[in-house]
Amino acid sequence: MSSGTAAIVTINKHGIIQSVDQGCCAMFGYSMNELLGQPVTVLIPSPYKEQHDSYLDHYHSTGKAKIIGRSRTVEALHKDGSIFTIRLSVSEVKLGTANSFYIGMIEKLEDATAVITVDRNGTIITSNTNCKDVWGYEHTELVGQNVCMLMPSPHREAHDQYLQNYHETGKMKVIGKVRNVPALHKNGIVFPVCLRVQRIRVNDSTEVFRGKVERIEEQRELVFTLDKDGVILACNRIFVLPLLGYTLEELRGKHLNVIMPSLLPSESSAENSAPDPDRDPNLPPSQKDGSALGKRERESIDDQPPSKKSAQPSENEMIPKLPVSDSSNNSVLVDSSSQISLKHEGPIECVQSGSPRMPVMNSRSSIESWSISGKRYTSCRHKDGSFFTVSVVITKFVTPDNQVCYAGKVRRAAEPKQTTELPTNLAQAALPEIPIGDGRYSICSQTIGSGTYGKVKMGKNNTTGEVVAIKILQKDIMDEAELVRSLREIEILKRLRHPNICCLYDYIDCPDRLYLVMEFAQRGELFSYITERGKLSEEEARHFFKQILNAVDFCHSSNVIHRDIKHKNILLDKNFNIKLIDFGLGNFTVEGGLRGTFCGTPAYSAPEMILAKKYVGPEVDIWSLGVVLYSMLTGQFPFRTVSDIIKGSYPPPDGVSRNCAHIIQRMLTVDMEKRATMGELLDMPFVTDGEINQVLPELELNQVHNGEDLINVQSISGGGCPFAHADSST
C-alpha cells in the first residue's frame, strides 16, 4: 500500500547523484548537500548495493536494460540504518549521443500487515485496518466470529482441532513459527499469505493469540547475492521472511538449493546444501522428512487430527507444476503500470518467451547453467516444508575485486492462464455468486481485470440471465480527487453509446463501494490476442484499428478524451469486435481550454505529457493510437526509452505497406501542430481501403437502468467544482 510519499533522484551514468528533491531528503533522512555528489548506493541496502554497479556496467556494455523502464518493489536504506520498502521506477534521458542520466521515481510503501487477536476458542477479539485490505471484511464483520472464516477448506474444518490439541498437550506446533498458508477472501478467492502466530498471556488464567498476516504479492521480488558456487552471501531482509519463512541470518552461508532443491550444488558447497531424499538412498530415515536447515516441522500433516493424515498429499504431490518457458533472444518492454509486456527484439529486458512445456521436477542443474538459461520456473521450499512455484532469473557478475558472483531474482509465480477466452456464463465458471443491488445482479469470484482501486469480476443480471462485467471501486481508499474521477467516469460512460465502446448498464453506489455494471467482453484483452499470434497481418490490424478509430472518434465528437488508450483497455467480444474500456482517466474537453495533467501509461504517452506541456486532449489520444497500431503490426513497442518518445525516434515497421507506414508516422509526430487530426486519419487510404465501413445503428441513450442524476460531488467530498469538468489531478 502506498503511503503517498514520493521522491525523485537523478544520477549520472556512473551512479553519482546529480539532484534530489525535498521528498527524497525527507524519505531517507539526509540533507540535500549530504546526497549531492555521493554514489546512489548510499540509499541502497545489501544485496542491491553490491549488484548496482554491475547493472550499470552491463547496460552500458550491452544496451540490455534490466531495471530501466520497470516498476519494482524493492528495499531502501535510511540514514539511520533502517530498511524500508519502496516502489522504484527508473527512466533514462539521453542528452546528445554520448551522454545520458537516469531518473528514479520513488514511492514509499506502508506496512500492509494484517493483525488479528483471538481468544482461546478462536473467536476474533480485535483486528486492525489492514484486515480489510487482506480479506475484504470490515472490523465489525470480524469481531465475534471464529477466525476459521478466513481459511479455506480443509484448514477451516481442522482449525478447532489444532486449538484443542494445543490446550490438551501444550505443544506449540504453530505458535512462534512462520508459515506459508492459504487464506480465504470475502469474495471467495483463495490466496497465499505468510502467517506468524504469537501467544500473549494476559494473566495467570487467560491467554490470547495474535496472528500477523502478510499477503504474498507476485510483484515482491527476492534478491540474492551468491558466490561462484551458489552459496548465499546476502538477500533482502524484509521480503525473505514472509516469502520463505527464513531470516537472512539463517540463509547466509547456505547453498541456494536449500530453498530450490532442483539446483545442483557444486562439490565445494555440498556440505551447505540441502539433502535430497528422492535421490540419496543413503540418507538416514530420520532425515528424509527434514529440511535443509534442520528437522522440518511437518505442521501441515502433524497438526491434523489422525483421521485426516491419510488424506494429505505426499511431498512430491504437493509440488505445484508450472510450464517452463523456452529460452529465446526476444526481450520485452514492460508496461510498469499494468505489468503487461510485448515482445521486443531490441535490447530492453531479457525475459524468456516461447512455448510452455512441463518441467521434470527431479532434474537438477548447476548455478552456471541457470545463469545462461534466462527465466525459469521451479519449485521453492518454504521453511515450514511446503512447496510453491517461483520464477527465477540468475545472472553472473564480477565484483570490483574481480570475484565472480551471481545475482538471483525470485518471484512467486501464479498458475498461467490456459486460455484468454473467458467463460460465457456463471455456470461454466462454477464459482460462488454474491448478490448486489437488491438482488438485481450477482457477482462471482472470478476476477477478469484489476486496477489501482478495485477489480472487475464476472457477474450476472438476475432478471435477464445475461453475463456482465462488474467493476468494483473501493471508495474508502480513495481520496477526493480519485472519487471525482470515478464519478466522472460514470458520467462519461452515460454519454457514450457506441458499438465499439463497452456499455455501462447500471451503477450501484454503496457507502464503501461503487459498482459499475458493464457489458461483458468474452474474449478478453487485445493484448492477449496479439501475444498469442506474435503480431497481426496488416489486414487484421486494419480491421481492429478502424473499429478503435471509430470508438475514439465518437469520444472526441462527444467532447470526451480518453487519455489512457492501450492494449489493456481494448477488449474483444465474442464476435471479435473491439470494445474500448476504462475511462477512469478520461475527461471532458472545453472549447479553448488546455490540459496539463500527465496521466496514462508512459509507453503510450505523448511527448507533450512527459514534458508537462499544455495540450487540448484529442492529440494525446492520437499518439496513443499510433503506438497501438505499431505494436499490433510488429509485436513490439515503438520506443525503447523516454528519450526516444521525446524525440519520436522509432524503427520503421518491417513488411508494411506505404500507406500503413504513413499513417503511423503521422500519428507518432512529436509536433502537436503537425500530428494528424482525427478527420485526417479517417480520410487516409489505410483506413478507407479494404473492408467497407458498416453504418452504425441508431443507439438509444437510455441504456443505463439507474436514470437518476449522480449525487453532487460537493455533497460527497466537500469540493466545490463540478466533476464533469474538473482537472485538479486528472
N, C-alpha and C positions, 0 to 999 in steps of 0.2 A: 504494500500500500504506500502510495506516495505521501510524503509529508508536506508537499507543496513548496519545499525549499529547493531552489535551483541555483546553479553556479556555472560559470564559464571560465575555462582556462585555455590559453593559446601557447603552443610550443613550436620550436623550430625543428628542422629535420634531424637535429642532434638530440632532441628530447629536452632542451633547455626552455624553461618557462619564459615567455615573452610578455604576457599580460594575464592578469586575473581581474575578476570583478569583485565587488564587495561581498557578494554572496559566497564566493569561493573562500574568501578570507574568514568569513563568519563560520562557514561549514567546517573548515579544517583547523581553525584556531590560530592562524598566522596573520601578521600584518602584511600589507602589500609589499613593503620593502624586504621583508624576510623571504618572500617567494620569488620575486623577480630575479632572474639570472641563475636560479637553482635548477638542478635536474628535477624533472617531474616525478621521479621515483621517490622524492621526499613525501609524496602523498600516497604512495603505493606500498602495501604490506607484502611480505612474502606469502606465496610464491610468485606473485605477479612481478615483484620488484626485480628479481634476477632474470626473468624472462623478457622484460620490457625492451631492453636494448637489442636483443636478438630479433624481436618482432620488427623493429625499425630497420635493422640491417637487412633482414630477409626481404622486407618490402622494397627497400631501395635497390637491392641487387636483382630481384626477380620481377618486381612490379605486381606480385600477388598479395592482395590485401587480406589479412586475417581478422583485423579489428575494424579497419576503416569502413564506414558505411553500414555498420551494425549497431544495434542497441543491445547492450549486455547488462545483466545483473552481476555485479562484482563487489569486492570489498575495498574499502578505502581506509587510510591511516591518518588519524588525528594527530595534532602536535603533541598531545599528552600521552600518546601511545595507544589509545583505544582504537578499536577497529569497528567500523560500521558499514552498512550495506548501502550501495548506490546503484542507480541505473545510469550507465555511461554510453553516450553516442559520440563517435569521433568522425569528423569530416575533414577532408583535405582541400585546401585552397591553394592553387598554383599562381605564383607571380612570375610571369615570363616563362621561359622554357626550362630554366635550371633551378629555380628557387620555389619552395613551397613551405607552407606551415600547416599546422593541424589544430583544429578547434574541437575541444572536448566540452560537450554539454552534460552536466552532472546533476542528477536529481537524487536527493536523499530519500531513502525508503524507511518508513516507520516499522517498528516491531509489530508483526501481524499474529503473534502467538495468542491462541485462544486459551483461556484458563477457566476451568470448571472445578468446583468443590462439591464433593458428595459425602453423605453420611455413611455409616457402616452398612446400610442396606442398599446403597447405590442410588439414593434419592438426591437429586441436584439441589444444593443449598444456594450457591452463588454462581454467577457466570459474568465474564467481562464483555465489553462491547465487541471484541473481535470474534466472539462466538457467532454473531450474526453473519459476518463475512465468511466464516468457515462452513457453517451448517445451514444458514438461512433462517434461523429461528430468532424471534425476539426474546429478550430476557424473561418476560412474563410467560412465554410459552415453555420455557425450560425449567424454571424453578418449581419444585414439587413433583417433577416427573422422574422416572427412573432413567439413569444415564444410558441404559441399553437402547433407548430410542435413537441414539446417534450411531448405532452399529448395525451393519448388515448381518444377515444370516451367514454362517452359523454362530458367529460371535455373540449376537443378540441373545440367542437361546442359552448359550453356555455361560453368560456373564454371572448370573446368580450363583452358579456352581463354583466359579472362581472365588467369589466372596466367601461362600460357605466353607470351601477348603481352607482359605486363609484363617477364618475365625476358629476353625476346629483344630488346625495344625500349627498355626503361627508361621508357616513357611511363606516367605515373600518371593514368589517366582516372577512377579510382575513389577512390584514396587521397587523403585530405585534403578530401574533399567530403561534403556532407550529402545523402543520397539518400532518396527515397521508394520503398521496395521491398516486395514481399510476402514473408512468412515462412510456414513450414510447421510447425504444431504436431504433437506426437507423436500426437495423436488424429486427425490428418488435416485439421484445419481450417486454411485459409489466411487470414491476417490482415495488415493493413498495419503496417509499422514504419518508424522513422527509423534509418538506418544511417550511422555515421561510422567510417571505416577509417583507422588510423594506422600508419605504418611505424616500427618500432623496430629500430635497428641495434645488435645485441649486441656484435659486434666487426667487424673488417675483412671477414670472410668470412661472417658469419652475420647474417641479419635475420629478424625475425618481424613479424606483422601483428596488431594489436589492433583488434577491432571492438566498438563501443559501440552497443547496440540499445535503442531505446525503443519500446514498444508504443503505437500511436496509438489511444487510447480515445475513444469518441464523447463522453464527458462532459467532455473537455478543451475549453475554450472560449477562443478567441482574442478579445481585446477591443481595439478600436481607438478612438482619438480622431481624428476627421477634421475638417479645416476646411470652410468652406462650399462649397468646390469639390470635396471628396472627397480632398484631399491628406492623407496620413498624418502626424499630429503625434506620436502615441505609440502603443505597443502593449505588451502584457505580454511581459516579456523571456524568461521560462522556457519558455513554450509556443510562441513563434513559430519558433524554430529547428527543433525536431523536427517540427512540422506543415508548415512551408513551406520550410525549408532556408535561410531568410534570418535575419540578425541584425536587431535593432531599428535599428542604425545604417545598414544597407543599405536599409531600407524608409522611414525617416523622410525626408520631403520628396518622396516619390514618390506618384503617384496610386494609389488602391486598385485601379484596373484593371490594375496591374502583376501582381496575382495573380488578378483576376477580369475577364477580357477582355470579358465581356458588359456591363460597366458603362461607360457613355459618359462620357468626361471633358469638363469644361467647356472653353471656349476658352482661359481664362486658365491652365489647368493642363495644356494639351495637351503642352507640352514635357517634362513629368514623367510622362507616361503611357506605356503600352506600345503599340508599333506592332501593328497588326492585319493580318497578312499575307493574310488571307482577304478583307479589304475595302479594302486600299490598293494599287491597281495600280501606284503609283509607287514603292513600296518597293523599294530595290535588292535584287537576288537574294541578295547576300551577307548581308542582314539577315533574309531570310524564315525562316531557321531560328534566329534569335536571340531570346533572351528580352529582357524589358524592361530588365534591368539589365546588358546586355552580351551577348556571344556565349554561346549556350547550349551547354553540354557535352552532346552527344547520346549519353550513355553507354548509354542503353537500346538504341541501334542500333549505334553505332560500336564498342562493346565486343564485339559479337557476331562470330563468325567470318564470313567473306564469304558462305558458303553460307546463313547464317541471315538475312541482311539483308533479302532479298526477302520473307521471311515476316512481317516486322514490320508492324503496322497503321500507317496514316497517322495524323497528329496528330488529325485530326477523328474517326477511328475509335477513337482512344484515349480520347476524352472520354466518360465514363460518362453515361448518361441516366437521370435520376430524374424521377418525377412532380412537377409543381409544384402546390401546393395553392392553391385559390382563396381570396381574402380573404373574411372574414366577420366579423360583430360578436360571434361567440361567443368565449368565453375559457375557460381551463381551470384547474382546481385540480390541482397536480402532487403525486402521492404520491411524496415525495422518496426513500423507501427503495427503491422499485421502478421509479421513472421511468414510472409509469402515470398517465394523466390521463383525466378525463371532461369532457365539455363542461359549461361553466358560464356561464350568461348574465349572471351578476353580475360586478362589477369585480374580477377576480382577476389573471389573467395573460394578456396579449394575445398569443395564439398562434393561428396560422391554422388553419382547418379547411375541409373541403369536398371536393368530388370531384377526384381527381387528373387531370391532363392532361399530355401530353408537352410539354416546353419547346421553343421554337425556339432552338437553341443559338447562332445567329449574330445574333439580335436583340439590340440594345443599348439601354439606357435610362439615365436620369440618376440621380444620387445623390438628388435630391429625390423622384423617382418611387419609388425603392426605400424611402425613409423613410415613405411613406404606404401601402405595399402589404403590410405585415406580413411574416411569414416567407416566404422564397422559397428554392428550390434552384437552384444554379448550378454551373458548372464552375470549379474553382480550379486555378491553375497553380503547381506546385512549382518551386523554383529549378532542379531538375535537368531540367525540361521536361516532366515527366509531369503528367497531369491526374487529378483526382478530384472527387467531388461533395461539396458542403458545403451546409449550411443557413445562411442569413444573415438577420439582423434589423438594420435600420438605423433609428435614432431621432434626431430633431433635439432639440437642447437649446441653451440660451443661457447663456454663462458670466457670472460676476459683473460683468465689464466689458462686458457686452452684445454679445459676439461670438457669432455663430451658428456652432455646431459640430454634428457628428454623432457619435453613439456607434454603433459596429459590433460585433456579436457573431457569431462564426463558429464552427461546429462541423462536423467531418467527419460526413457522413451515410452511413448504410448503405442498401443496397437495400431498399425497402419490401416488406413481406410481400404476396404476391399473394393469399393466402387464409389464413384462420385454421384451415382443416381440414388436419390432418397426414396424411402417408402412412399407409396401412393396413398396409403391410408393408415390409420392408427392401429387397426387390427394387424396389418402387416408389420408394423413397428413393434408390436407385442410389448408395449410399455404402459405403466400405470397412468391414469388420467386424473387431473385436478381441476375441478370446476371453477370458473371465474365469471364475473359479470352476471350475477344472479342466475347462474346455470346456463347462460346463453352459449358459452364456449367452454371447452375443456383443453387444458394444457397437458401434454405428455412430457416425459423426462428427456426425450431425445433432443439434444442441442444441435441446431443446424447452422448456427452463427454466433458470434460473440463480439463485444466491443468493450469500451472503457467502463461503461456504466451499466452493463447488463448483457443479457443473452437473448438469442432468438430460438424459440422452441417450436416444435411441431404442435399443432393444435387442431381442433375440430369445431365447426359450427354445429351445435347440438340440434338446431332446428332443421337445417338442410342436410347435415352429414358431410358437408364439404370440408376437405382438409385445408387448413390455413396455417400461416406462419404468425407466431405471436412474439412480438418484440417486447421484452420486459426491461424497463428502465428503473433503476433504484434511485428514487428521488431523495432518499435520506442520505445518500453520499454525494449528492450534487450541491455545488454552490449556486448562488443566484444566477450567474451568467450561464451555467450549464443547464439550469432549469429553463431559462429563457430560450436556449437553443432547442431544447426538447419540445417545448410548446410551439415554437416557430416551425419545427419540422412537421407537426400535425397540421398547422395552418397551410403550409406549402403543399402537403400531400392532399389536402382537401381541394386545393385549387387545380391540381394536376390530374387529369383523367386522360390517359393515353395508353394504347395497347402495348407500348414498349416501356412503360413506367409501372413499377409494382404498385398495385392499387391498395389504398387504405380503406378497409371495410368498416372499421369501428375503432373506438378507443375507450378505455376504461380508466378513470382517474381515481386512484386509491390514495390514502394518506401517505404511504411509503413507496408505492409502486405506480408506474404508468404503463399500461398495457396497450400496445398498438397491434390491432388485428389486421394482418396483411394478406395479400394474395400469396399463395404458395407456389414457388418455382421448383419443380420436381428435380430437374437435372443439375441443380447446384451452380457453382461459380463458373464463369467463363474461363477463369484461370485454370481450373482443373481440366476443362475440356482441351485447352491449349497444351498443357504439360503432358497429357496423355498422348498427344499426337506430335509433340516436339515443336511443330509450327503448323500454320494453316496455309492452304493454297491461296493464291490471290483471289480466286472466285469465291471461296468460302469466307475469306476475310472481308471481301466486299459485301457479301450478303449480311454478315453481322454488323459491319461498320455502318451500313446505310440505316439499319434499324437503330443503332446507337445514336447516329446523327439526327434521325427524326425525333428521337426522345429528347435530346439536348436542345434541338431547335424549338420544340414545343415548350420546353422550360424557359428558354430565352424570350420567346414570344409572349410568355405569361409573366414576364418580368421576374424570373427566378434564375439564380445562378447556383450551380451545384457545389463547386469548389473542392470536390474530393472524388473526381472520376478516376477509377482504377479498376483493374480486373476483379478485385474482390467485391466491388459494388455493382457488378454487372452479372446478372443471373440468366439462366436458361430455363424456360418452362418445358412441359412435357413434349411440345412440338418443336423444340429448339428455337423458340423465339426469344428475343432479348427482353429482359426486364431490368431497368435501371432502379437501384435501391439506394438507401441511406442518404437522406438529405439533412443529416444532423449538423453539417457544416454549411448548409445552403443558406441563402438569404434572398431578400427581395431587392431588385435594383431600383434606384431612384434616378429620375432624369436629371442629368447634370451632376449627380453625386459620384464620389470616388470612395473606394475602399482602401484600407491599408493593413488589413489583418493577414498575417502569414498563417495559413492553415492548410490542412490536407496532408498528403503523403509526399515526402521530399523527392522520391524517384519520379513522381508525376508532376511536381510543382513547376510553375513557370518561373523564369529568371526574375521577373519583377517582384514576385512574392519573396523569393530568397533574399533579394537586395532591399526589401522593405520599401519598394516604390508604390505609389498610389496606382490603383487600377479601377476600371469600371466594373468588370466582372466577367462578361462573356469571353473576353480574350484569354483568361486563365483556363477556362474550360476547353477552349480550342487547343491550347498547348497540350493539355492532358489527353485530348482525343488523339493528337499526334503520337504520343507515347504509346497509347493503347493500340493504334493501328500498326505501328512499327513492330511492337512485340508480338502481335498476332502473326505477322508475316515472317518473323525471324526467330521467335522463341527467346529473344534477348531484350533487355532494356537498352535503349539507345545511348545512355550516358553512364560513364563509369564513376564520375566524381561530381561534386558540387561545382568545381571549376568548369567542367565540361558543360554542365547545364547553363552556367552563366554565359559561356562563350557560344553555346549552341553547337558544340562540336560532337559529332557522332559519325560512326562508319556508315556509309551508304548501304542500304539493304540490298543483299545479293538476289539476283534472279527475279526481280520485279519489273513490271512494265514502266515505261517512261511516265505515263500518266499517274501511276501509283507513286513513284519516287517524287513526282512534282507535288502531289497533294501533301505528302509527308513533309517535304521541305517548306511548304507554305505554312503548315501548322506549327512547325518547330523553328520558326523565325523569332530571333531574340527581340527585335524591334517591334513593339506592340503596334505601332502605326502601320507597319508593313505586313504584319501577320494576317493571314486570311480571315475574313469575316465568315459568319455562318452562311450568309447569302452567297458568297463566292464559292464556298465549299459545295453547296448544293448544286451549283451550276458547272462544277468541274467534270471533265469526261470520266474520271474514275468512278464518280458517283452516278452520273447519268447513263453510262454504258452498262451493259449486262442486263440483269433482270429488271422487269418493269415494276415501278413502284405501285403498290396497292393503294387505292383510295381509302383513307382512314374512315372508319364508320363514325356516325354521329355518336357522341359519348354523353351520357347523362351525367349531370353534376350532383345528383342526389344519392350517390352510392354509399356515402357514409351514413350508417344507420343512426348514429347519435348526432342529430342535426342541431343540437343546442350549441350556442356560441361558447367558445372557450372561456373559462374563467379569466378575468383580467389579471395579468401578471402582477400588477400593483398590489392586489389583494393577497397574492401568494408570497411574494418576495419583498414587498415594500418598495420596489422600484417604481420609477415614475415614467418610463418611456414605453411606448407600445412595442411588444416583442416583434411584431411583423417587420419593423424597420430598424431594430436595434443592432448595433455593431460594436458593442462595448468591448467584447473579446472574441467576436466571431467574424 
